[in-house]
Amino acid sequence: MTQFRQSPPGEAVARVIIDTDLPHLDRLFDYRIPRQAQLEVGMMVRVKMANRRYNGWVVEIADRSDFSGRLLPIENIITSIPVLTPTMLGLARDLAARHAVPVAKIISAMIPDRHAGAEKAYFASLTSSTRTTPQPLTVEPPHSQAWVPYRMAEALLRRLSAGDAPRAVWQLTPGIFPPNIDNHPLINIVASVLESGRRALIIVPTANDVDRFEQIMNSLGPSARVAYQRASDSKYARYATFLGALIGTIDVIIGTRSSIYAPLDALGVIVIFDPGDDRLQDPQAPYLSAIDIGVRRAYRENCSLILAAMSISISAATLVRAGWAALVQPSIEEFRALTAVVHIPDDDDRLRDGSGGLGRIPTHVQQRIRRALEEGPVLVHVPHRGWHSVIACDRCYSPARCDVCYGPLRSDAHHHVSCAWCARPQVDWRCEECANKTWKAIRVGSSRTSEELGRIFAGVPIATSDAEHSIVDRVNNKRRLVIATPGSEPVAEDGYVAGLVLDAQAITGRSELWAPEEAFRRWMNVLGLIQPSGTLTIVGVDDGRMEQALIRRDPMSFAQQLLDEREVLGFFPAQCLIAVDGSRPQVEDFMAELALPSRCELLGMASRVGRDVQKSHGSDPVRALYRCHWDASDALIEQIQATQVARSAKRAGAVTVRINPNQLL
């Protein structure tokens, strides 16, 4: 029989989640509430444990504890208001259980760092008339012409206005994202949700996208309270927006990845633009993507979820196939009428060019670009920045690797060699395979491409937009070449006259499982920047299925083919994959301690290299890969969490667990 110890008279007990990554501390701890403390559930507090002080969040207040020892008191109350709501806590526990991470890890990602100045200014601005609950707001902008090809548009907007929660995968047409049209259709979505007395959350990959949508949303007028969040925001601005969402003085938030956690009450819709963009994937633990969080929020909070992109990701295709989301798309004929023609040179085209067809830019492609330049700007898309983005031994053709992190080596215009991952200079490089000291370029970057095109198209202005140069946001309709890397393509005022994708094999030739999907996404985004009367030329495609899907401009069929392939192979999303990363001894010990449930299997263990390998995993990092059917995934994740807790308690060495990682190895 459990013995309960009554706390001292007048003093209650607070149950606290400690802000720590240690798995064995991922539970509630009881602390005594001092009599003079005015504590509420959801507040952040300062507590002591094992002679160390931690932050934590109060999730329960009780009048007794089942702990038989002496309860320590809460030392300090950090926040003046509850910053962790029951809805946020429920989502955090849900995500933690599904992704095998401590609940505190999710909560710390949800709540930005406290800023005392923002908190003080916020309370000073509160008045009795401050609206803290969503109110019906009638906004009647004219329907955008962009809705015309979508036969389901009226039904979607009508259901949003009525307070329903439709889920949709929205295949965009050019000009919707990045936004480059007047009277944007997002206004209709937001207006419909506000009209129903609910709120809207819009997630985009970059701060530039936030800036573009800020200009668009101004047409809603001052009655709609819209906030904008960027990764570059100050701590003051980030915390002030969080408080506004928490209390209810904000109706719409448009922001980058971290905004997916925004604590908007009465949430009506979550719209995620270009969900396949890796900038919407958290590169650090808990490694969640905006889709992961958006799907769970839509389910738990009964709100609408709309995934919007020019292409269809495998995750989105899975939701459509399962019947969880509807596909909102124009007919294939209407989509083709709204997009540029896609041309992919084949062997016959190169043979007709003779010796000119063997180069990086075949002769007939140069002629097509030259004709397009007579009418306006042309976009040239290259996969890498820099000069020689990747080099290899010119004797044995082995890729040149860094002697510290094993990353690929690159060269600048002065032939100085450095690592593409850790940027360390490589002095007196020598091939590990044949000891040769000379190298050659196997991938060419944007800087070298600019020089090559400058010679081919003499007298034509050239602009370069990438991480090494200033990223250009918009260009006018004047004649010019614009060289851009993925994610940094500027928007042309009236669209580009033509587009050219170079070195397509640099991504389609990769062995990673995500390569075909990512390549298709990038090139469909480029297609969306070109005028419908223009042409997109892609040089170097070596996948017949992808080639046909691009020419037909049919992203859904390609996504379904990739999904079918995953089902045959037994990879995500057909089955659940779990990766365990760490040093070899730690992973081997973890594998020995883990009790595998039925219908689960160990695929194997392999050494790891790459920029995402943690330094804490030592000089011999490895990954163990497990696979299971979805109906057994909960049992496997529970066993993994239990093993993590047991190893953490005895300080046996930490491993990193990732559920359905983008890269298998």
Disulfide bonds with the S-S distance in Angstrom:
none
